[in-house]
Amino acid sequence: MATGILSKEVAIYAVPLVTLLLGILIGYLAQRSGYCSIGGFRDFALFRHTRLLSGYLTLIIASFFGYLLFWFLTPSAMEHFFWALTSNPLTPVPGAPAGLAPAAYLIFAAIPGFLVGLICVLLGGCPIRQTVMASEGSYKAGFFFIGMCVGSVIFAAFVSGWVVVLMRAIGLGV
Amino acid sequence: MSPKSLPSSKKPLLSLLVRHPAFLGALIGILAAFSQALLISAGGPEAYGFCVACHTRDLVNGMTNIIADTSLALAPISKNAILPVMSVVGVIIGAFLSAKVHKEHKIKRTDHREYFIYFIGGFLVLQFAMIFGGCPYRAALRTGYGDITALLFIITMALGVVAGTLYMLRKAEKEES
């Protein structure tokens, strides 16, 4: 069991507060800079503009160095840091539907990745950009956010179960 | 990688930094690692510092569980804590404050058909993001954490964006001719 800087008794109270402050900072800066991951790839494909893309690529690199730094400082909090070396490289960090063969996780990464990119570029922004645009007063981005809220209940209630059943049906269960 | 300019006085440098996406990217990366180091005792998963889709899922399902006494699935960190993760609420508040302060807040209405398309779009994006286990931001954090599948997600996402861009270009050309 991983242990962080705060003990469990303190951390369960700190979770909403710390994430709220983090979110306010990110939201403020995202509104200032027009931060968008999908927009970065789109601007690069259309005009060879690298401004937004640099934000997303910096995030990947900075997160590696951030995790590396805190792996040195608090190794117990980063139990499986560099996941591909410490765990099975073909199974993802927990978060996806559990209990499937490695090939299923590659399908889960490849096909949803393509569809998320396609849908988001057609609607003009990744989830964070839509949330920021909703805060700026755009009704349609607000409906995108409402769609995400409704979708999260539907996913937990039905879709995650269906996905596991489907993967078992094509022989990728465990 | 990012174009760095060096203005003479200090204030323009700060405002330039705040307005550059690379600064925010670096900040999210470091702060996500810091928040994991701080809060991981409350529960996993790892590389979960910031994600719009997953944190929306945790917020909505966690609040539904508290209010309506259901048991919808959510990440352990939100299940164990007194309230689910609040970063999406923070993003909404932060962006609203920034838009108000800089006088960029403007109500924009369109027709019902577009609202419906965006609603369905948000719904589908969340389903696909959850099947993978993260939105583009958590995919970046997971890649930084050493997850190969997340790198595959980013590559196919870039391909999807290129496909969508080509589709839009073709549509625009057709309308012109």
Chai-1 contact restraints between the chains, C-beta under 6 A:
chainA,res_idxA,chainB,res_idxB,connection_type,confidence,min_distance_angstrom,max_distance_angstrom,comment,restraint_id
A,A2,B,I40,contact,1.0,0.0,6.0,A-B,restraint_1
A,T3,B,S41,contact,1.0,0.0,6.0,A-B,restraint_2
A,G4,B,A37,contact,1.0,0.0,6.0,A-B,restraint_3
A,G4,B,L38,contact,1.0,0.0,6.0,A-B,restraint_4
A,G4,B,L39,contact,1.0,0.0,6.0,A-B,restraint_5
A,G4,B,I40,contact,1.0,0.0,6.0,A-B,restraint_6
A,G4,B,S41,contact,1.0,0.0,6.0,A-B,restraint_7
A,I5,B,A37,contact,1.0,0.0,6.0,A-B,restraint_8
A,I5,B,L38,contact,1.0,0.0,6.0,A-B,restraint_9
A,L6,B,L38,contact,1.0,0.0,6.0,A-B,restraint_10
A,L6,B,S41,contact,1.0,0.0,6.0,A-B,restraint_11
A,S7,B,S41,contact,1.0,0.0,6.0,A-B,restraint_12
A,K8,B,S41,contact,1.0,0.0,6.0,A-B,restraint_13
A,A11,B,L39,contact,1.0,0.0,6.0,A-B,restraint_14
A,A11,B,S41,contact,1.0,0.0,6.0,A-B,restraint_15
A,A11,B,A42,contact,1.0,0.0,6.0,A-B,restraint_16
A,I12,B,A42,contact,1.0,0.0,6.0,A-B,restraint_17
A,I12,B,N80,contact,1.0,0.0,6.0,A-B,restraint_18
A,I12,B,A81,contact,1.0,0.0,6.0,A-B,restraint_19
A,I12,B,I82,contact,1.0,0.0,6.0,A-B,restraint_20
A,Y13,B,I82,contact,1.0,0.0,6.0,A-B,restraint_21
A,V15,B,L39,contact,1.0,0.0,6.0,A-B,restraint_22
A,V15,B,A42,contact,1.0,0.0,6.0,A-B,restraint_23
A,V15,B,A81,contact,1.0,0.0,6.0,A-B,restraint_24
A,P16,B,L83,contact,1.0,0.0,6.0,A-B,restraint_25
A,P16,B,M86,contact,1.0,0.0,6.0,A-B,restraint_26
A,V18,B,S35,contact,1.0,0.0,6.0,A-B,restraint_27
A,T19,B,V85,contact,1.0,0.0,6.0,A-B,restraint_28
A,T19,B,M86,contact,1.0,0.0,6.0,A-B,restraint_29
A,T19,B,S87,contact,1.0,0.0,6.0,A-B,restraint_30
A,L20,B,M86,contact,1.0,0.0,6.0,A-B,restraint_31
A,L20,B,G90,contact,1.0,0.0,6.0,A-B,restraint_32
A,L22,B,L31,contact,1.0,0.0,6.0,A-B,restraint_33
A,L22,B,S87,contact,1.0,0.0,6.0,A-B,restraint_34
A,G23,B,S87,contact,1.0,0.0,6.0,A-B,restraint_35
A,G23,B,G90,contact,1.0,0.0,6.0,A-B,restraint_36
A,G23,B,V91,contact,1.0,0.0,6.0,A-B,restraint_37
A,I24,B,G90,contact,1.0,0.0,6.0,A-B,restraint_38
A,I24,B,I93,contact,1.0,0.0,6.0,A-B,restraint_39
A,I24,B,G94,contact,1.0,0.0,6.0,A-B,restraint_40
A,I26,B,V91,contact,1.0,0.0,6.0,A-B,restraint_41
A,G27,B,G90,contact,1.0,0.0,6.0,A-B,restraint_42
A,G27,B,V91,contact,1.0,0.0,6.0,A-B,restraint_43
A,G27,B,G94,contact,1.0,0.0,6.0,A-B,restraint_44
A,G27,B,A95,contact,1.0,0.0,6.0,A-B,restraint_45
A,Y28,B,G94,contact,1.0,0.0,6.0,A-B,restraint_46
A,Y28,B,S98,contact,1.0,0.0,6.0,A-B,restraint_47
A,L29,B,L24,contact,1.0,0.0,6.0,A-B,restraint_48
A,Q31,B,A95,contact,1.0,0.0,6.0,A-B,restraint_49
A,Q31,B,S98,contact,1.0,0.0,6.0,A-B,restraint_50
A,Q31,B,A99,contact,1.0,0.0,6.0,A-B,restraint_51
A,R32,B,V18,contact,1.0,0.0,6.0,A-B,restraint_52
A,R32,B,R19,contact,1.0,0.0,6.0,A-B,restraint_53
A,R32,B,S98,contact,1.0,0.0,6.0,A-B,restraint_54
A,S33,B,R19,contact,1.0,0.0,6.0,A-B,restraint_55
A,S33,B,P21,contact,1.0,0.0,6.0,A-B,restraint_56
A,S33,B,L24,contact,1.0,0.0,6.0,A-B,restraint_57
A,Y35,B,P21,contact,1.0,0.0,6.0,A-B,restraint_58
A,Y35,B,L24,contact,1.0,0.0,6.0,A-B,restraint_59
A,S37,B,P136,contact,1.0,0.0,6.0,A-B,restraint_60
A,I38,B,V161,contact,1.0,0.0,6.0,A-B,restraint_61
A,F41,B,A158,contact,1.0,0.0,6.0,A-B,restraint_62
A,F41,B,V161,contact,1.0,0.0,6.0,A-B,restraint_63
A,R42,B,V161,contact,1.0,0.0,6.0,A-B,restraint_64
A,R42,B,T165,contact,1.0,0.0,6.0,A-B,restraint_65
A,A45,B,V162,contact,1.0,0.0,6.0,A-B,restraint_66
A,A45,B,T165,contact,1.0,0.0,6.0,A-B,restraint_67
A,L46,B,T165,contact,1.0,0.0,6.0,A-B,restraint_68
A,L52,B,P21,contact,1.0,0.0,6.0,A-B,restraint_69
A,S54,B,M1,contact,1.0,0.0,6.0,A-B,restraint_70
A,S54,B,S2,contact,1.0,0.0,6.0,A-B,restraint_71
A,S54,B,A22,contact,1.0,0.0,6.0,A-B,restraint_72
A,G55,B,P21,contact,1.0,0.0,6.0,A-B,restraint_73
A,G55,B,A22,contact,1.0,0.0,6.0,A-B,restraint_74
A,G55,B,G25,contact,1.0,0.0,6.0,A-B,restraint_75
A,T58,B,A22,contact,1.0,0.0,6.0,A-B,restraint_76
A,T58,B,G25,contact,1.0,0.0,6.0,A-B,restraint_77
A,T58,B,A26,contact,1.0,0.0,6.0,A-B,restraint_78
A,L59,B,G25,contact,1.0,0.0,6.0,A-B,restraint_79
A,L59,B,I28,contact,1.0,0.0,6.0,A-B,restraint_80
A,L59,B,G29,contact,1.0,0.0,6.0,A-B,restraint_81
A,L59,B,A140,contact,1.0,0.0,6.0,A-B,restraint_82
A,I60,B,A140,contact,1.0,0.0,6.0,A-B,restraint_83
A,I60,B,T143,contact,1.0,0.0,6.0,A-B,restraint_84
A,I60,B,G144,contact,1.0,0.0,6.0,A-B,restraint_85
A,A62,B,A26,contact,1.0,0.0,6.0,A-B,restraint_86
A,A62,B,G29,contact,1.0,0.0,6.0,A-B,restraint_87
A,A62,B,I30,contact,1.0,0.0,6.0,A-B,restraint_88
A,S63,B,G29,contact,1.0,0.0,6.0,A-B,restraint_89
A,S63,B,L141,contact,1.0,0.0,6.0,A-B,restraint_90
A,S63,B,G144,contact,1.0,0.0,6.0,A-B,restraint_91
A,F64,B,G144,contact,1.0,0.0,6.0,A-B,restraint_92
A,G66,B,G29,contact,1.0,0.0,6.0,A-B,restraint_93
A,G66,B,I30,contact,1.0,0.0,6.0,A-B,restraint_94
A,G66,B,A33,contact,1.0,0.0,6.0,A-B,restraint_95
A,Y67,B,A33,contact,1.0,0.0,6.0,A-B,restraint_96
A,Y67,B,G144,contact,1.0,0.0,6.0,A-B,restraint_97
A,Y67,B,Y145,contact,1.0,0.0,6.0,A-B,restraint_98
A,F70,B,A33,contact,1.0,0.0,6.0,A-B,restraint_99
A,F70,B,A37,contact,1.0,0.0,6.0,A-B,restraint_100
A,T74,B,A37,contact,1.0,0.0,6.0,A-B,restraint_101
A,A77,B,A37,contact,1.0,0.0,6.0,A-B,restraint_102
A,A77,B,I40,contact,1.0,0.0,6.0,A-B,restraint_103
A,H80,B,E46,contact,1.0,0.0,6.0,A-B,restraint_104
A,F82,B,G146,contact,1.0,0.0,6.0,A-B,restraint_105
A,W83,B,Y145,contact,1.0,0.0,6.0,A-B,restraint_106
A,W83,B,G146,contact,1.0,0.0,6.0,A-B,restraint_107
A,W83,B,D147,contact,1.0,0.0,6.0,A-B,restraint_108
A,A84,B,G146,contact,1.0,0.0,6.0,A-B,restraint_109
A,A84,B,I148,contact,1.0,0.0,6.0,A-B,restraint_110
A,P89,B,I148,contact,1.0,0.0,6.0,A-B,restraint_111
A,P92,B,D147,contact,1.0,0.0,6.0,A-B,restraint_112
A,P92,B,T149,contact,1.0,0.0,6.0,A-B,restraint_113
A,V93,B,P45,contact,1.0,0.0,6.0,A-B,restraint_114
A,V93,B,E46,contact,1.0,0.0,6.0,A-B,restraint_115
A,V93,B,A47,contact,1.0,0.0,6.0,A-B,restraint_116
A,V93,B,R142,contact,1.0,0.0,6.0,A-B,restraint_117
A,V93,B,D147,contact,1.0,0.0,6.0,A-B,restraint_118
A,P94,B,G44,contact,1.0,0.0,6.0,A-B,restraint_119
A,P94,B,P45,contact,1.0,0.0,6.0,A-B,restraint_120
A,G95,B,P45,contact,1.0,0.0,6.0,A-B,restraint_121
A,G95,B,G133,contact,1.0,0.0,6.0,A-B,restraint_122
A,A96,B,G133,contact,1.0,0.0,6.0,A-B,restraint_123
A,Y105,B,T149,contact,1.0,0.0,6.0,A-B,restraint_124
A,F108,B,I131,contact,1.0,0.0,6.0,A-B,restraint_125
A,F108,B,F132,contact,1.0,0.0,6.0,A-B,restraint_126
A,A109,B,F132,contact,1.0,0.0,6.0,A-B,restraint_127
A,A109,B,T149,contact,1.0,0.0,6.0,A-B,restraint_128
A,A109,B,L152,contact,1.0,0.0,6.0,A-B,restraint_129
A,A109,B,F153,contact,1.0,0.0,6.0,A-B,restraint_130
A,A110,B,L152,contact,1.0,0.0,6.0,A-B,restraint_131
A,A110,B,T156,contact,1.0,0.0,6.0,A-B,restraint_132
A,P112,B,F128,contact,1.0,0.0,6.0,A-B,restraint_133
A,P112,B,I131,contact,1.0,0.0,6.0,A-B,restraint_134
A,P112,B,F132,contact,1.0,0.0,6.0,A-B,restraint_135
A,G113,B,F153,contact,1.0,0.0,6.0,A-B,restraint_136
A,G113,B,T156,contact,1.0,0.0,6.0,A-B,restraint_137
A,G113,B,M157,contact,1.0,0.0,6.0,A-B,restraint_138
A,F114,B,T156,contact,1.0,0.0,6.0,A-B,restraint_139
A,F114,B,L159,contact,1.0,0.0,6.0,A-B,restraint_140
A,F114,B,G160,contact,1.0,0.0,6.0,A-B,restraint_141
A,L115,B,F128,contact,1.0,0.0,6.0,A-B,restraint_142
A,V116,B,V125,contact,1.0,0.0,6.0,A-B,restraint_143
A,V116,B,F128,contact,1.0,0.0,6.0,A-B,restraint_144
A,V116,B,A129,contact,1.0,0.0,6.0,A-B,restraint_145
A,V116,B,M157,contact,1.0,0.0,6.0,A-B,restraint_146
A,G117,B,M157,contact,1.0,0.0,6.0,A-B,restraint_147
A,G117,B,G160,contact,1.0,0.0,6.0,A-B,restraint_148
A,G117,B,V161,contact,1.0,0.0,6.0,A-B,restraint_149
A,L118,B,G160,contact,1.0,0.0,6.0,A-B,restraint_150
A,L118,B,A163,contact,1.0,0.0,6.0,A-B,restraint_151
A,L118,B,G164,contact,1.0,0.0,6.0,A-B,restraint_152
A,I119,B,G121,contact,1.0,0.0,6.0,A-B,restraint_153
A,I119,B,L124,contact,1.0,0.0,6.0,A-B,restraint_154
A,I119,B,V125,contact,1.0,0.0,6.0,A-B,restraint_155
A,V121,B,V161,contact,1.0,0.0,6.0,A-B,restraint_156
A,V121,B,G164,contact,1.0,0.0,6.0,A-B,restraint_157
A,L122,B,G164,contact,1.0,0.0,6.0,A-B,restraint_158
A,L123,B,G121,contact,1.0,0.0,6.0,A-B,restraint_159
A,C126,B,P136,contact,1.0,0.0,6.0,A-B,restraint_160
A,P127,B,V52,contact,1.0,0.0,6.0,A-B,restraint_161
A,P127,B,A53,contact,1.0,0.0,6.0,A-B,restraint_162
A,P127,B,C135,contact,1.0,0.0,6.0,A-B,restraint_163
A,I128,B,V52,contact,1.0,0.0,6.0,A-B,restraint_164
A,T131,B,V91,contact,1.0,0.0,6.0,A-B,restraint_165
A,V132,B,A95,contact,1.0,0.0,6.0,A-B,restraint_166
A,S135,B,I92,contact,1.0,0.0,6.0,A-B,restraint_167
A,S135,B,A95,contact,1.0,0.0,6.0,A-B,restraint_168
A,S135,B,F96,contact,1.0,0.0,6.0,A-B,restraint_169
A,E136,B,A99,contact,1.0,0.0,6.0,A-B,restraint_170
A,E136,B,H105,contact,1.0,0.0,6.0,A-B,restraint_171
A,G137,B,H105,contact,1.0,0.0,6.0,A-B,restraint_172
A,G137,B,K106,contact,1.0,0.0,6.0,A-B,restraint_173
A,G137,B,I107,contact,1.0,0.0,6.0,A-B,restraint_174
A,G137,B,K108,contact,1.0,0.0,6.0,A-B,restraint_175
A,S138,B,K108,contact,1.0,0.0,6.0,A-B,restraint_176
A,Y139,B,R109,contact,1.0,0.0,6.0,A-B,restraint_177
A,K140,B,T110,contact,1.0,0.0,6.0,A-B,restraint_178
A,K140,B,E114,contact,1.0,0.0,6.0,A-B,restraint_179
A,K140,B,Y115,contact,1.0,0.0,6.0,A-B,restraint_180
A,K140,B,Y118,contact,1.0,0.0,6.0,A-B,restraint_181
A,F143,B,Y115,contact,1.0,0.0,6.0,A-B,restraint_182
A,F143,B,Y118,contact,1.0,0.0,6.0,A-B,restraint_183
A,F143,B,F119,contact,1.0,0.0,6.0,A-B,restraint_184
A,F144,B,Y118,contact,1.0,0.0,6.0,A-B,restraint_185
A,F144,B,G121,contact,1.0,0.0,6.0,A-B,restraint_186
A,F144,B,G122,contact,1.0,0.0,6.0,A-B,restraint_187
A,G147,B,F119,contact,1.0,0.0,6.0,A-B,restraint_188
A,G147,B,G122,contact,1.0,0.0,6.0,A-B,restraint_189
A,G147,B,F123,contact,1.0,0.0,6.0,A-B,restraint_190
A,M148,B,T56,contact,1.0,0.0,6.0,A-B,restraint_191
A,M148,B,G122,contact,1.0,0.0,6.0,A-B,restraint_192
A,M148,B,L126,contact,1.0,0.0,6.0,A-B,restraint_193
A,C149,B,V60,contact,1.0,0.0,6.0,A-B,restraint_194
A,G151,B,F123,contact,1.0,0.0,6.0,A-B,restraint_195
A,G151,B,L126,contact,1.0,0.0,6.0,A-B,restraint_196
A,G151,B,Q127,contact,1.0,0.0,6.0,A-B,restraint_197
A,S152,B,T56,contact,1.0,0.0,6.0,A-B,restraint_198
A,S152,B,R57,contact,1.0,0.0,6.0,A-B,restraint_199
A,S152,B,V60,contact,1.0,0.0,6.0,A-B,restraint_200
A,S152,B,N61,contact,1.0,0.0,6.0,A-B,restraint_201
A,S152,B,L126,contact,1.0,0.0,6.0,A-B,restraint_202
A,F155,B,Q127,contact,1.0,0.0,6.0,A-B,restraint_203
A,F155,B,M130,contact,1.0,0.0,6.0,A-B,restraint_204
A,A156,B,N61,contact,1.0,0.0,6.0,A-B,restraint_205
A,A156,B,L72,contact,1.0,0.0,6.0,A-B,restraint_206
A,A156,B,A73,contact,1.0,0.0,6.0,A-B,restraint_207
A,V159,B,Q127,contact,1.0,0.0,6.0,A-B,restraint_208
A,V163,B,I131,contact,1.0,0.0,6.0,A-B,restraint_209
